[in-house]
Amino acid sequence: MNSMTYKGYTAKLEYDDRDSIFVGRVLGLRSILSFEGNSVELLKTAFEDAINDYLKECQDNGQNPEKPASGKLLLRLAPELHGQAMVAAKAADKSLNQWVAEVLHQAVRS
């Protein structure tokens, strides 16, 4: 995935061949934040402007901006998978949390 990150917010980037522009959408928010530019430099500026505008609008309205991620993750797994993960974590001499964090880290880097 092509992406950009600014102030902890990440955007997915794509090229729109029909309009010959780059488009981006900020991920992980209920609000839809999108932006565009016809060069990488303009796309980056538009992304930063979109985030800054979003944060200012939240401040002006007395609202807390959505955080892209809190660091807490609640998972619902089949009991068998949960058990297998616990065994794998114990075998690696790690807590289940440490083991899952490592596995997820490896998965998102691939």
VENPEWO-V167129 format. One record per pair of residues at least 6 apart in sequence whose C-alpha atoms are under 6 Angstrom apart, sorted by the first residue. I is the first residue (numbers start at 0). J is the second residue. D is the distance in Angstrom with one decimal. If there is no record, write none. Layout:
i,j,d
I,J,D
I,J,D
This chain:
i,j,d
1,12,5.3
2,10,5.4
2,11,4.6
2,12,5.4
3,9,5.6
3,10,5.4
8,67,5.9
9,25,5.7
9,26,5.9
10,23,5.9
10,24,5.1
10,25,4.0
10,26,5.5
11,23,5.5
11,24,5.4
12,22,5.8
12,23,4.4
13,21,5.7
13,22,5.4
14,20,6.0
14,21,4.4
15,21,5.9
20,36,5.8
20,37,4.5
21,35,5.5
21,36,5.4
21,37,5.8
22,34,5.8
22,35,4.3
23,33,5.5
23,34,5.3
24,32,5.8
24,33,4.3
25,32,5.4
27,67,5.3
34,45,5.9
35,42,5.6
36,42,4.3
57,64,5.7
85,95,5.8
88,94,5.9
88,95,5.3
88,98,5.4
